[in-house]
Amino acid sequence: QQPVQSPQAVILREGEDAVINCSSSKALYSVHWYRQKHGEAPVFLMILLKGGEQKGHEKISASFNEKKQQSSLYLTASQLSYSGTYFCGTEDSGGGADGLTFGKGTHLIIQP
Amino acid sequence: DAGITQSPRHKVTETGTPVTLRCHQTENHRYMYWYRQDPGHGLRLIHYSYGVKDTDKGEVSDGYSVSRSKTEDFLLTLESATSSQTSVYFCAISESGGRREKLFFGSGTQLSVL
C-alpha cells in the first residue's frame, strides 16, 4: 500500500519554508526521499532509518517518527532550484518484497 | 552519476505488439528494478531482480515479464502491449536491495501504445 503524501502541491515564493509529509499504515524500517524535476529521473535526497533520526542536507532536512509511521521533509529558505516533485519511498519492517513503495508525490513550485 | 542506460528512450507502438525495454548498468550492482510512473500514481514497482536469473513480481506485474541473464542487463517485456501500459518506465539499481541503500534511476523510457 502506497504511503500518503501531503500536500499534493504547494506554491511558494523564493525564501519561504515548506514541509512535506509522508504517512504509512505499515510499520516502517526506513523512509527515503527523492526529488524529480520535469522530464528527468528521480534523484536521491536522503534515507532515514527507524530510531527517530533526523538528517539534514544543506537547507533540506527530514525527520522520521517510527511510532507514528510518519516522516516529514523540511525545505528551509527555498531556492528556485528546489522546484520539482518530491517522493517519499518506504520500506516496511515486515521484510516483504524488495524495493521501495513510493507515495504519489508532492509538486513544489518556487516562484521568484 | 551511476552508470545506467535505458533503451529506447522513446517508443511508439500499436496495441497487441510485443515490446522489450532494456536497462544496462555498469556498476555491477546486484539489485535492479523496473518502475512505471503515471500521473496521479507516482512510481509503482513492476518487477525486480536480486541476481542473475533471480526475479520477482512487484505491485503492478500483470502484463509484464522480465529476464536477467547477465548482471548488467535487465529486460522488461510487454508480451502484448495495451493502451493502459502507456507510461514512463524507469529502471533503478541498488547495491544491496534498498535497505540502507539509495536507488539510482535511469533516464526513463517514454512508451506510447496506440
Backbone of each chain as ProteinMPNN parsed JSONL, in Angstrom:
{"seq_chain_A": "QQPVQSPQAVILREGEDAVINCSSSKALYSVHWYRQKHGEAPVFLMILLKGGEQKGHEKISASFNEKKQQSSLYLTASQLSYSGTYFCGTEDSGGGADGLTFGKGTHLIIQP", "coords_chain_A": {"N_chain_A": [[0.845, -1.195, 0.0], [0.537, 2.185, -0.895], [2.393, 4.863, 0.61], [0.995, 7.855, 2.036], [1.184, 11.072, 0.83], [1.372, 14.518, 1.745], [1.25, 18.088, 1.4], [-0.527, 17.718, -1.787], [0.325, 19.496, -3.632], [2.257, 22.512, -3.646], [2.811, 25.973, -3.645], [5.306, 28.337, -3.481], [7.015, 31.371, -2.528], [10.289, 32.373, -3.355], [12.615, 31.812, -0.787], [10.811, 31.24, 1.197], [9.559, 28.769, 3.569], [8.938, 25.191, 3.504], [7.016, 22.266, 4.226], [6.803, 18.833, 3.775], [4.855, 16.008, 4.055], [4.788, 12.496, 4.896], [3.069, 9.555, 5.226], [2.462, 6.342, 6.561], [0.554, 3.276, 6.674], [1.714, 1.074, 7.581], [4.151, -0.554, 9.715], [7.321, 0.837, 9.66], [10.601, 0.363, 8.306], [12.411, 2.049, 7.094], [12.596, 5.32, 5.584], [12.793, 6.881, 2.489], [13.747, 9.783, 0.631], [13.167, 11.445, -2.431], [13.811, 13.612, -5.202], [12.345, 14.864, -8.13], [12.807, 16.413, -11.181], [11.066, 17.988, -13.872], [10.701, 15.809, -16.584], [12.972, 14.432, -15.995], [14.996, 11.935, -14.25], [14.168, 10.552, -11.013], [15.969, 11.742, -8.162], [18.073, 10.87, -5.523], [17.687, 12.056, -2.183], [17.806, 11.696, 0.712], [18.066, 9.133, 3.291], [16.192, 7.848, 5.982], [16.374, 6.019, 8.911], [14.694, 3.676, 11.106], [14.294, 4.66, 14.471], [13.956, 7.172, 14.954], [15.447, 9.217, 13.8], [16.931, 12.254, 12.595], [17.838, 13.983, 9.693], [20.005, 16.041, 7.728], [20.52, 18.058, 4.814], [22.199, 20.377, 3.34], [19.997, 22.969, 3.083], [17.867, 21.361, 3.368], [16.109, 19.143, 5.278], [15.059, 16.274, 7.234], [12.746, 14.315, 9.152], [11.919, 11.375, 11.062], [9.414, 9.611, 12.459], [9.023, 6.76, 13.91], [7.116, 5.547, 15.48], [4.732, 6.719, 14.836], [4.749, 6.162, 12.223], [5.505, 8.043, 10.321], [7.011, 10.544, 8.254], [8.694, 13.621, 7.724], [9.629, 16.144, 5.435], [11.683, 18.913, 5.359], [12.034, 22.02, 3.919], [14.028, 24.695, 3.912], [14.138, 28.224, 3.627], [13.583, 28.375, 0.79], [14.852, 27.764, -2.51], [14.955, 28.611, -6.015], [15.851, 26.38, -7.356], [14.833, 24.301, -5.94], [12.418, 23.552, -6.902], [10.173, 21.068, -8.12], [9.098, 17.608, -8.106], [8.493, 15.875, -5.186], [9.144, 12.776, -3.737], [8.328, 10.334, -1.33], [9.683, 7.252, -0.318], [9.072, 4.079, 0.988], [10.161, 1.45, 3.168], [8.91, -1.392, 4.595], [8.727, -2.875, 7.904], [8.293, -5.509, 7.846], [9.797, -7.02, 6.174], [9.11, -7.543, 3.538], [8.535, -7.704, -0.024], [11.355, -6.784, -1.924], [12.578, -3.498, -2.724], [11.323, -0.158, -2.989], [8.285, 1.338, -1.817], [6.543, 3.861, -3.216], [5.166, 7.121, -2.496], [2.556, 9.22, -3.958], [3.613, 11.602, -4.629], [4.628, 15.059, -4.196], [4.073, 18.138, -5.571], [6.183, 20.793, -5.927], [6.41, 24.188, -6.327], [8.473, 26.865, -6.821], [8.44, 30.27, -6.785], [9.886, 33.289, -8.139]], "CA_chain_A": [[0.0, 0.0, 0.0], [1.361, 3.376, -1.038], [2.313, 5.873, 1.662], [0.221, 9.035, 1.666], [1.932, 12.319, 0.932], [0.614, 15.76, 1.787], [0.146, 18.308, 0.469], [-0.294, 17.227, -3.148], [1.052, 20.552, -4.344], [2.463, 23.732, -2.873], [3.467, 27.065, -4.374], [5.981, 29.21, -2.536], [7.932, 32.398, -3.004], [11.683, 32.113, -3.014], [12.948, 32.218, 0.57], [9.839, 30.702, 2.15], [9.794, 27.404, 4.032], [7.909, 24.21, 3.163], [7.05, 20.966, 4.882], [6.106, 17.784, 3.045], [4.627, 14.892, 4.963], [4.651, 11.163, 4.339], [2.477, 8.746, 6.28], [2.193, 4.975, 6.144], [-0.28, 2.463, 7.57], [2.522, -0.068, 7.993], [5.364, -0.289, 10.485], [8.37, 1.12, 8.687], [12.024, 0.195, 8.599], [13.106, 3.247, 6.641], [11.94, 6.235, 4.653], [13.695, 7.541, 1.548], [13.201, 10.955, -0.061], [13.721, 11.702, -3.758], [13.277, 14.767, -5.925], [12.335, 14.68, -9.578], [12.485, 17.581, -11.999], [10.255, 17.62, -15.031], [11.402, 15.153, -17.685], [14.217, 13.812, -15.545], [14.867, 10.814, -13.33], [14.212, 10.895, -9.581], [17.312, 11.813, -7.59], [18.081, 10.598, -4.086], [17.99, 13.139, -1.245], [18.274, 11.133, 1.975], [17.403, 7.978, 3.905], [16.048, 7.881, 7.434], [16.13, 4.689, 9.45], [13.913, 3.676, 12.346], [15.11, 5.143, 15.581], [13.565, 8.558, 15.131], [16.552, 10.104, 13.479], [16.712, 13.418, 11.746], [19.024, 14.2, 8.873], [19.998, 17.309, 7.008], [21.315, 18.137, 3.578], [22.141, 21.81, 3.067], [18.832, 23.551, 3.744], [16.8, 20.377, 3.327], [16.266, 18.176, 6.351], [13.903, 15.401, 7.369], [12.609, 13.59, 10.405], [11.203, 10.1, 10.929], [8.797, 9.161, 13.692], [8.645, 5.38, 13.593], [5.921, 5.168, 16.234], [3.591, 7.209, 14.073], [4.98, 5.773, 10.814], [5.453, 9.294, 9.574], [8.233, 11.284, 8.001], [8.478, 14.962, 7.176], [10.759, 16.761, 4.744], [11.664, 20.349, 5.613], [12.832, 22.829, 2.996], [14.196, 25.989, 4.566], [14.591, 29.313, 2.753], [13.571, 27.682, -0.502], [15.507, 28.349, -3.683], [14.305, 28.245, -7.271], [16.3, 25.038, -7.737], [14.099, 23.289, -5.175], [11.186, 23.188, -7.612], [10.14, 19.699, -8.617], [8.174, 16.719, -7.406], [9.161, 15.145, -4.113], [8.556, 11.478, -3.433], [8.863, 9.509, -0.26], [9.66, 5.822, -0.582], [9.143, 3.411, 2.279], [10.417, 0.021, 3.34], [8.242, -1.758, 5.833], [9.521, -3.683, 8.823], [7.944, -6.914, 7.7], [10.725, -7.721, 5.296], [8.385, -8.005, 2.356], [9.217, -7.63, -1.321], [12.383, -5.762, -2.015], [12.196, -2.311, -3.465], [10.605, 0.86, -2.246], [6.919, 1.718, -2.17], [6.56, 5.32, -3.274], [3.948, 7.91, -2.472], [2.173, 9.766, -5.252], [4.412, 12.782, -4.914], [4.209, 16.424, -3.865], [4.608, 19.08, -6.543], [6.633, 22.028, -5.285], [6.739, 25.256, -7.281], [9.076, 28.026, -6.183], [8.366, 31.441, -7.656], [10.824, 34.359, -7.74]], "C_chain_A": [[0.88, 1.245, 0.0], [1.267, 4.267, 0.184], [1.57, 7.097, 1.122], [1.06, 10.287, 1.872], [0.97, 13.5, 0.985], [1.558, 16.93, 1.98], [0.447, 17.702, -0.901], [0.533, 18.226, -3.94], [1.189, 21.759, -3.441], [3.219, 24.724, -3.738], [4.035, 28.037, -3.354], [6.712, 30.333, -3.261], [9.331, 32.002, -2.576], [11.974, 32.64, -1.605], [11.976, 31.717, 1.622], [10.172, 29.249, 2.49], [8.646, 26.488, 3.62], [8.118, 22.945, 3.969], [6.223, 19.989, 4.056], [6.029, 16.566, 3.95], [4.4, 13.581, 4.231], [4.167, 10.246, 5.461], [2.148, 7.362, 5.754], [1.3, 4.267, 7.158], [0.492, 1.258, 8.093], [3.672, 0.375, 8.886], [6.532, -0.201, 9.511], [9.763, 0.827, 9.221], [12.787, 1.463, 8.212], [12.212, 4.077, 5.725], [13.017, 6.884, 3.791], [12.979, 8.753, 0.96], [13.955, 11.183, -1.362], [13.077, 12.951, -4.332], [13.391, 14.51, -7.414], [11.97, 15.993, -10.267], [11.818, 17.094, -13.28], [11.1, 17.006, -16.152], [12.692, 14.463, -17.293], [13.942, 12.627, -14.621], [14.808, 11.302, -11.883], [15.65, 10.833, -9.071], [17.216, 11.685, -6.08], [18.419, 11.846, -3.28], [18.552, 12.58, 0.066], [17.457, 9.918, 2.383], [17.318, 8.214, 5.401], [15.671, 6.488, 7.903], [15.332, 4.778, 10.736], [14.842, 3.975, 13.511], [14.854, 6.62, 15.789], [14.638, 9.55, 14.753], [16.094, 11.272, 12.612], [17.991, 13.667, 10.97], [18.885, 15.524, 8.143], [20.908, 17.262, 5.814], [21.195, 19.559, 3.092], [20.928, 22.384, 3.801], [17.635, 22.621, 3.673], [17.069, 19.354, 4.415], [14.999, 17.349, 6.459], [13.923, 14.742, 8.728], [11.795, 12.328, 10.154], [10.71, 9.695, 12.302], [8.26, 7.754, 13.454], [7.389, 4.953, 14.343], [4.654, 5.584, 15.498], [3.662, 6.809, 12.595], [4.882, 6.992, 9.897], [6.846, 9.877, 9.383], [7.865, 12.646, 7.432], [9.768, 15.471, 6.557], [10.621, 18.266, 4.902], [12.586, 21.054, 4.631], [12.856, 24.252, 3.537], [14.718, 27.019, 3.575], [14.702, 28.821, 1.32], [14.213, 28.494, -1.63], [14.773, 27.887, -4.932], [14.645, 26.809, -7.674], [15.57, 23.938, -6.976], [12.808, 22.857, -5.863], [11.283, 21.773, -8.156], [9.084, 18.909, -7.87], [8.958, 15.891, -6.411], [8.396, 13.863, -3.798], [9.178, 10.901, -2.166], [8.732, 8.05, -0.703], [9.868, 5.095, 0.73], [9.504, 1.938, 2.148], [9.748, -0.367, 4.643], [9.099, -2.736, 6.64], [9.281, -5.169, 8.642], [8.858, -7.689, 6.783], [10.061, -8.28, 4.064], [9.205, -7.846, 1.097], [10.248, -6.519, -1.312], [11.912, -4.601, -2.861], [11.382, -1.383, -2.589], [9.186, 0.985, -2.743], [6.846, 3.227, -2.082], [5.188, 5.924, -3.091], [3.69, 8.521, -3.837], [2.889, 11.068, -5.586], [3.781, 14.084, -4.465], [4.885, 17.369, -4.838], [4.941, 20.39, -5.835], [7.043, 23.023, -6.357], [7.256, 26.437, -6.494], [9.07, 29.179, -7.182], [9.341, 32.508, -7.189], [10.133, 35.412, -6.893]], "O_chain_A": [[1.831, 1.357, 0.774], [0.184, 4.424, 0.749], [1.525, 7.336, -0.084], [1.58, 10.527, 2.962], [-0.092, 13.49, 0.363], [2.575, 16.788, 2.658], [1.556, 17.226, -1.141], [1.333, 17.855, -4.799], [0.347, 22.003, -2.577], [4.144, 24.363, -4.465], [3.321, 28.504, -2.467], [6.988, 30.245, -4.458], [9.516, 31.364, -1.54], [11.624, 33.773, -1.273], [12.278, 31.761, 2.815], [10.952, 28.592, 1.8], [7.521, 26.944, 3.413], [9.238, 22.598, 4.343], [5.086, 20.28, 3.684], [7.028, 16.15, 4.536], [3.894, 13.55, 3.11], [4.787, 10.175, 6.522], [1.624, 7.213, 4.65], [1.287, 4.609, 8.34], [-0.002, 0.513, 8.939], [4.114, 1.522, 8.829], [6.703, -1.062, 8.648], [10.06, 1.011, 10.401], [13.697, 1.892, 8.922], [11.221, 3.596, 5.176], [14.024, 7.375, 4.3], [11.758, 8.751, 0.81], [15.184, 11.129, -1.413], [11.946, 13.3, -3.992], [14.403, 14.002, -7.897], [10.943, 16.6, -9.964], [11.987, 15.951, -13.702], [12.078, 17.598, -16.608], [13.424, 13.966, -18.149], [12.797, 12.357, -14.261], [15.348, 12.363, -11.569], [16.44, 9.988, -9.491], [16.376, 12.32, -5.443], [19.32, 12.603, -3.641], [19.65, 12.952, 0.479], [16.343, 9.694, 1.911], [18.259, 8.72, 6.014], [14.763, 5.858, 7.359], [15.294, 5.825, 11.381], [16.011, 3.59, 13.522], [15.441, 7.251, 16.668], [14.719, 10.627, 15.344], [15.028, 11.255, 11.998], [19.09, 13.573, 11.515], [17.785, 16.05, 7.97], [21.91, 16.548, 5.784], [20.186, 19.919, 2.486], [20.85, 22.288, 5.026], [16.504, 23.051, 3.895], [18.149, 18.764, 4.463], [13.982, 17.679, 5.85], [14.967, 14.623, 9.37], [11.073, 12.227, 9.162], [11.509, 9.462, 13.208], [7.188, 7.574, 12.875], [6.668, 4.072, 13.875], [3.639, 4.889, 15.535], [2.746, 7.087, 11.821], [4.252, 6.951, 8.84], [7.731, 9.726, 10.226], [6.853, 12.798, 6.747], [10.858, 15.256, 7.088], [9.567, 18.832, 4.613], [13.768, 20.726, 4.524], [11.825, 24.922, 3.606], [15.619, 26.737, 2.785], [15.775, 28.849, 0.717], [14.124, 29.721, -1.682], [14.055, 26.887, -4.906], [13.819, 26.111, -8.262], [15.679, 22.764, -7.331], [12.175, 21.89, -5.438], [12.346, 21.337, -8.598], [8.288, 19.459, -7.108], [9.968, 15.278, -6.756], [7.178, 13.867, -3.619], [10.39, 10.97, -1.961], [7.775, 7.68, -1.383], [10.751, 5.459, 1.506], [9.192, 1.282, 1.154], [9.987, 0.253, 5.68], [10.051, -3.331, 6.134], [9.988, -5.993, 9.222], [8.702, -8.901, 6.632], [10.407, -9.366, 3.599], [10.435, -7.854, 1.145], [10.022, -5.446, -0.754], [10.954, -4.721, -3.625], [10.826, -1.792, -1.571], [8.902, 0.772, -3.922], [7.059, 3.81, -1.019], [4.176, 5.336, -3.471], [4.49, 8.368, -4.76], [2.779, 11.574, -6.703], [2.559, 14.199, -4.367], [6.112, 17.407, -4.93], [4.075, 21.012, -5.219], [7.909, 22.744, -7.187], [6.575, 26.954, -5.609], [9.621, 29.074, -8.278], [9.602, 32.633, -5.993], [10.768, 36.379, -6.472]]}, "seq_chain_B": "DAGITQSPRHKVTETGTPVTLRCHQTENHRYMYWYRQDPGHGLRLIHYSYGVKDTDKGEVSDGYSVSRSKTEDFLLTLESATSSQTSVYFCAISESGGRREKLFFGSGTQLSVL", "coords_chain_B": {"N_chain_B": [[27.721, 10.191, -11.499], [25.546, 7.357, -11.516], [26.116, 4.513, -13.595], [23.775, 3.937, -15.624], [21.848, 2.908, -18.277], [19.077, 3.307, -20.273], [17.147, 1.851, -22.848], [14.833, 1.721, -25.599], [14.806, 5.378, -25.545], [12.479, 6.612, -26.207], [9.416, 5.291, -27.392], [6.961, 4.357, -29.719], [4.219, 2.343, -30.176], [1.923, -0.201, -31.385], [-1.232, -1.393, -30.195], [-1.242, -4.706, -28.984], [1.189, -5.543, -29.968], [4.452, -6.958, -29.274], [6.802, -5.66, -26.9], [10.04, -4.743, -25.885], [11.958, -3.45, -23.313], [15.108, -2.173, -22.374], [17.483, -2.249, -19.753], [20.612, -1.262, -18.808], [23.474, -1.589, -16.808], [26.548, -0.369, -15.453], [27.625, -0.674, -13.008], [27.822, -3.001, -11.62], [25.946, -3.71, -9.73], [23.85, -5.619, -7.571], [21.034, -5.583, -7.315], [18.23, -4.856, -9.304], [15.577, -2.888, -10.674], [12.309, -2.405, -12.073], [10.233, 0.278, -12.566], [7.078, 1.895, -13.114], [5.784, 5.058, -14.065], [3.077, 7.091, -13.612], [0.777, 9.795, -14.083], [-0.664, 10.981, -11.114], [-0.288, 8.611, -9.799], [2.302, 8.194, -9.035], [5.405, 6.459, -8.561], [5.466, 3.075, -9.351], [6.218, -0.276, -8.524], [7.169, -2.751, -10.802], [8.588, -5.206, -11.507], [11.38, -6.877, -9.978], [14.89, -7.664, -9.609], [17.15, -9.778, -7.956], [19.529, -10.864, -8.577], [21.403, -12.689, -11.099], [19.183, -14.318, -13.154], [17.388, -14.393, -11.084], [14.389, -13.259, -10.184], [11.485, -11.32, -9.242], [8.003, -10.549, -8.6], [6.472, -7.309, -8.569], [4.312, -4.707, -7.397], [2.599, -4.091, -9.614], [2.605, -6.138, -11.693], [1.173, -7.556, -13.635], [0.833, -8.45, -17.027], [3.406, -7.965, -17.697], [6.736, -9.209, -18.179], [10.009, -10.251, -17.127], [13.574, -10.516, -17.6], [16.832, -11.608, -16.687], [19.794, -12.268, -17.663], [22.395, -11.615, -17.481], [24.498, -9.873, -15.167], [24.574, -7.151, -15.731], [22.4, -6.49, -17.353], [18.896, -5.947, -17.561], [15.858, -6.878, -18.618], [12.687, -5.735, -19.663], [9.621, -6.95, -20.676], [6.745, -6.45, -22.582], [4.333, -8.5, -23.393], [2.093, -8.368, -25.053], [1.24, -5.45, -25.936], [-0.843, -3.008, -24.344], [-3.109, -0.181, -24.279], [-3.259, 0.771, -21.709], [-0.768, 0.421, -20.749], [0.723, 2.495, -21.578], [3.117, 4.713, -20.543], [5.712, 6.112, -18.44], [8.701, 4.48, -18.07], [10.925, 3.512, -15.606], [14.115, 2.349, -14.837], [15.912, 1.128, -12.049], [18.705, 0.842, -9.801], [20.354, -0.809, -7.067], [22.85, -1.433, -4.592], [22.496, -3.274, -2.525], [19.821, -4.106, -2.255], [18.12, -2.097, -1.372], [17.569, -1.697, 1.411], [18.896, 0.526, 3.585], [20.21, 1.484, 1.425], [20.495, 3.719, -1.253], [18.503, 4.264, -4.192], [19.473, 4.327, -7.581], [18.408, 5.897, -10.444], [17.628, 5.276, -13.895], [17.344, 7.2, -16.976], [14.845, 6.913, -17.994], [12.145, 5.559, -20.037], [9.928, 6.612, -22.402], [6.94, 5.309, -23.215], [4.499, 4.839, -25.626], [1.42, 3.466, -26.339], [-0.599, 2.845, -28.938]], "CA_chain_B": [[26.43, 9.6, -11.827], [25.545, 5.917, -11.701], [26.089, 4.135, -14.995], [22.559, 3.228, -16.005], [21.376, 3.307, -19.592], [17.828, 2.692, -20.688], [16.885, 1.965, -24.277], [14.995, 3.037, -26.196], [14.342, 6.49, -24.712], [11.095, 6.842, -26.614], [8.908, 4.276, -28.311], [5.543, 4.352, -30.024], [3.874, 1.041, -30.715], [0.487, -0.423, -31.531], [-1.843, -2.388, -29.31], [-1.093, -6.095, -29.377], [2.555, -5.877, -30.377], [5.38, -7.154, -28.162], [7.773, -4.579, -26.707], [11.072, -5.032, -24.88], [12.758, -2.327, -22.86], [16.374, -2.661, -21.836], [18.218, -1.478, -18.75], [22.001, -1.705, -18.757], [24.242, -0.905, -15.769], [27.988, -0.626, -15.434], [28.027, -0.579, -11.599], [27.904, -4.346, -11.047], [25.044, -3.804, -8.585], [23.102, -6.863, -7.566], [19.592, -5.394, -7.397], [17.702, -3.998, -10.363], [14.139, -2.713, -10.539], [11.541, -1.683, -13.077], [9.08, 1.036, -12.074], [6.356, 2.714, -14.065], [5.335, 6.318, -13.476], [1.877, 7.624, -14.244], [0.211, 10.936, -13.347], [-1.608, 10.625, -10.061], [0.056, 7.328, -9.165], [3.69, 8.145, -8.59], [6.217, 5.354, -9.068], [4.977, 1.775, -8.887], [7.156, -1.344, -8.838], [6.651, -3.77, -11.714], [9.365, -6.403, -11.205], [12.734, -6.598, -9.554], [15.815, -8.794, -9.697], [18.16, -9.779, -6.893], [20.686, -11.574, -9.09], [21.212, -13.283, -12.417], [18.083, -15.287, -13.255], [16.544, -14.298, -9.884], [13.479, -12.13, -10.317], [10.234, -11.457, -8.503], [6.975, -9.596, -9.007], [6.163, -6.154, -7.753], [2.913, -4.341, -7.175], [1.81, -4.0, -10.838], [3.34, -7.013, -12.603], [0.328, -8.173, -14.656], [1.08, -7.994, -18.387], [4.836, -7.75, -17.872], [7.686, -10.229, -17.781], [11.377, -9.745, -17.083], [14.647, -11.505, -17.662], [18.169, -11.109, -16.345], [20.748, -13.329, -17.988], [23.702, -11.084, -17.095], [24.398, -8.903, -14.073], [24.441, -5.781, -16.201], [21.209, -6.244, -18.169], [17.586, -6.323, -17.016], [14.923, -6.605, -19.698], [11.256, -5.713, -19.356], [8.875, -7.28, -21.888], [5.293, -6.403, -22.653], [4.087, -9.562, -24.367], [1.087, -7.861, -25.983], [1.044, -4.13, -25.349], [-2.183, -2.418, -24.284], [-3.064, 1.272, -24.086], [-3.063, 1.042, -20.279], [0.663, 0.336, -20.468], [1.348, 3.771, -21.921], [3.666, 5.181, -19.284], [7.167, 6.305, -18.411], [9.283, 3.349, -17.363], [12.235, 3.786, -15.028], [14.928, 1.297, -14.256], [16.703, 1.593, -10.91], [19.634, -0.151, -9.267], [20.945, -0.568, -5.748], [23.876, -2.429, -4.348], [22.12, -4.336, -1.598], [18.391, -4.363, -2.108], [17.303, -0.98, -0.912], [17.684, -1.389, 2.831], [20.03, 1.397, 3.853], [20.864, 1.833, 0.183], [19.7, 4.547, -2.134], [18.28, 3.812, -5.551], [19.898, 5.162, -8.689], [17.451, 5.715, -11.522], [17.956, 5.614, -15.268], [16.691, 8.402, -17.51], [13.458, 6.614, -18.321], [11.672, 5.28, -21.393], [8.548, 7.039, -22.632], [6.289, 4.34, -24.096], [3.124, 5.162, -26.022], [0.762, 2.347, -27.015], [-1.737, 3.43, -29.647]], "C_chain_B": [[26.557, 8.089, -12.018], [25.422, 5.595, -13.173], [24.878, 3.291, -15.319], [22.085, 3.783, -17.335], [20.103, 2.555, -19.912], [17.651, 2.884, -22.187], [15.615, 1.205, -24.639], [14.563, 4.132, -25.233], [12.883, 6.814, -24.985], [10.666, 5.725, -27.553], [7.41, 4.445, -28.455], [5.235, 3.022, -30.674], [2.366, 0.894, -30.78], [0.008, -1.49, -30.562], [-1.648, -3.79, -29.87], [0.304, -6.502, -29.8], [3.43, -6.104, -29.152], [6.399, -6.009, -28.115], [8.771, -5.008, -25.645], [11.859, -3.77, -24.596], [14.009, -2.877, -22.18], [16.943, -1.685, -20.821], [19.612, -2.086, -18.645], [22.75, -0.9, -17.704], [25.711, -1.305, -15.846], [28.533, -0.633, -14.007], [28.234, -1.924, -10.933], [27.045, -4.479, -9.781], [24.162, -5.037, -8.718], [21.616, -6.668, -7.869], [19.217, -4.442, -8.527], [16.182, -4.017, -10.309], [13.561, -2.069, -11.797], [10.338, -1.04, -12.388], [8.373, 1.666, -13.272], [5.831, 3.954, -13.342], [4.179, 6.874, -14.292], [1.353, 8.79, -13.423], [-0.81, 10.469, -12.311], [-1.291, 9.332, -9.337], [1.474, 7.281, -8.631], [4.429, 6.998, -9.26], [5.71, 4.042, -8.489], [5.889, 0.673, -9.405], [6.502, -2.41, -9.7], [7.288, -5.126, -11.399], [10.718, -5.958, -10.66], [13.578, -7.865, -9.668], [16.851, -8.661, -8.601], [19.381, -10.602, -7.285], [20.375, -12.141, -10.46], [20.179, -14.406, -12.328], [17.185, -15.307, -12.017], [15.681, -13.047, -9.983], [12.218, -12.388, -9.504], [9.288, -10.34, -8.911], [6.868, -8.444, -8.026], [4.673, -5.925, -7.698], [2.05, -4.43, -8.428], [2.43, -4.857, -11.944], [2.488, -7.612, -13.73], [0.604, -7.575, -16.031], [2.539, -7.758, -18.699], [5.619, -9.008, -17.498], [9.081, -9.625, -17.84], [12.359, -10.89, -17.253], [15.96, -10.835, -17.321], [19.148, -12.251, -16.531], [22.179, -12.907, -17.661], [23.511, -10.05, -16.0], [24.037, -7.529, -14.597], [23.14, -5.478, -16.944], [19.934, -6.777, -17.528], [16.557, -5.895, -18.053], [13.482, -6.668, -19.202], [10.501, -5.935, -20.659], [7.38, -7.137, -21.662], [4.917, -7.369, -23.763], [3.118, -9.11, -25.449], [0.63, -6.51, -25.434], [-0.416, -3.67, -25.41], [-2.053, -0.92, -23.996], [-2.834, 1.634, -22.615], [-1.592, 0.947, -19.865], [1.437, 1.54, -21.007], [1.809, 4.424, -20.626], [5.12, 5.582, -19.501], [7.737, 5.203, -17.532], [10.696, 3.714, -16.897], [12.863, 2.5, -14.514], [15.705, 1.905, -13.097], [17.611, 0.47, -10.435], [20.001, 0.204, -7.839], [21.906, -1.715, -5.473], [23.355, -3.595, -3.515], [20.638, -4.388, -1.315], [17.586, -3.269, -1.461], [17.451, -0.669, 0.558], [19.003, -0.67, 3.086], [20.726, 1.868, 2.583], [19.947, 2.674, -0.694], [19.544, 3.871, -3.489], [18.852, 4.836, -6.524], [18.965, 4.86, -9.859], [18.072, 6.018, -12.889], [17.126, 6.787, -15.732], [15.261, 8.167, -17.954], [13.219, 6.317, -19.789], [10.219, 5.711, -21.479], [7.926, 6.088, -23.649], [4.847, 4.774, -24.364], [2.565, 3.982, -26.8], [-0.528, 2.876, -27.634], [-2.78, 2.38, -30.012]], "O_chain_B": [[27.528, 7.599, -12.595], [24.728, 6.287, -13.918], [24.947, 2.063, -15.292], [21.939, 4.995, -17.493], [20.052, 1.328, -19.834], [17.965, 3.943, -22.73], [15.339, 0.156, -24.057], [13.996, 3.825, -24.184], [12.15, 7.238, -24.092], [11.439, 5.269, -28.395], [6.685, 4.645, -27.48], [5.912, 2.614, -31.618], [1.622, 1.749, -30.297], [0.765, -2.376, -30.167], [-1.855, -4.038, -31.058], [0.576, -7.69, -29.972], [3.185, -5.512, -28.1], [6.799, -5.468, -29.146], [8.389, -5.574, -24.621], [12.361, -3.109, -25.505], [13.97, -3.905, -21.504], [16.894, -0.468, -21.002], [19.76, -3.287, -18.42], [22.678, 0.329, -17.696], [26.059, -2.416, -16.246], [29.747, -0.603, -13.803], [28.755, -1.998, -9.821], [27.367, -5.254, -8.88], [23.781, -5.442, -9.816], [21.008, -7.468, -8.581], [19.805, -3.372, -8.683], [15.574, -5.024, -9.946], [14.228, -1.299, -12.486], [9.543, -1.707, -11.726], [8.987, 1.933, -14.305], [5.481, 3.902, -12.163], [4.292, 7.095, -15.497], [1.467, 8.783, -12.198], [-1.696, 9.667, -12.604], [-1.958, 8.991, -8.36], [1.804, 6.397, -7.84], [4.115, 6.616, -10.388], [5.544, 3.916, -7.276], [6.286, 0.677, -10.571], [5.424, -2.911, -9.379], [6.587, -6.08, -11.061], [11.142, -4.819, -10.855], [13.061, -8.974, -9.804], [17.368, -7.574, -8.345], [20.175, -10.991, -6.428], [19.238, -12.086, -10.928], [20.308, -15.324, -11.518], [16.303, -16.161, -11.917], [16.176, -11.924, -9.881], [11.924, -13.523, -9.127], [9.697, -9.33, -9.483], [7.134, -8.581, -6.832], [3.876, -6.836, -7.925], [0.882, -4.807, -8.335], [2.744, -4.345, -13.019], [3.046, -8.131, -14.697], [0.613, -6.355, -16.194], [2.889, -7.396, -19.823], [5.217, -9.769, -16.617], [9.31, -8.62, -18.512], [12.025, -12.061, -17.075], [16.178, -9.661, -17.62], [19.305, -13.098, -15.652], [23.073, -13.75, -17.576], [22.457, -9.417, -15.923], [23.263, -6.812, -13.962], [22.813, -4.308, -17.145], [19.893, -7.898, -17.022], [16.401, -4.707, -18.336], [13.115, -7.546, -18.421], [10.704, -5.208, -21.631], [6.829, -7.637, -20.682], [5.152, -7.092, -24.939], [3.298, -9.428, -26.624], [-0.252, -6.439, -24.577], [-1.122, -3.91, -26.389], [-1.013, -0.456, -23.528], [-2.275, 2.69, -22.315], [-1.223, 1.348, -18.761], [2.663, 1.593, -20.902], [1.009, 4.663, -19.722], [5.678, 5.417, -20.585], [7.309, 5.016, -16.393], [11.536, 4.157, -17.68], [12.221, 1.686, -13.849], [16.109, 3.067, -13.157], [17.32, -0.708, -10.643], [19.964, 1.37, -7.447], [21.794, -2.803, -6.035], [23.711, -4.749, -3.752], [20.249, -4.7, -0.189], [16.456, -3.51, -1.037], [17.461, 0.503, 0.937], [20.081, -1.206, 2.83], [21.729, 2.577, 2.656], [18.765, 2.367, -0.851], [20.346, 3.022, -3.877], [18.734, 6.045, -6.322], [18.761, 3.7, -10.216], [18.925, 6.897, -13.02], [16.303, 7.313, -14.983], [14.54, 9.117, -18.258], [13.967, 6.752, -20.665], [9.376, 5.232, -20.72], [8.336, 6.061, -24.809], [4.082, 5.039, -23.437], [3.151, 3.545, -27.791], [-1.437, 3.304, -26.923], [-3.802, 2.708, -30.614]]}, "name": "protein", "num_of_chains": 2, "seq": "QQPVQSPQAVILREGEDAVINCSSSKALYSVHWYRQKHGEAPVFLMILLKGGEQKGHEKISASFNEKKQQSSLYLTASQLSYSGTYFCGTEDSGGGADGLTFGKGTHLIIQPDAGITQSPRHKVTETGTPVTLRCHQTENHRYMYWYRQDPGHGLRLIHYSYGVKDTDKGEVSDGYSVSRSKTEDFLLTLESATSSQTSVYFCAISESGGRREKLFFGSGTQLSVL"}
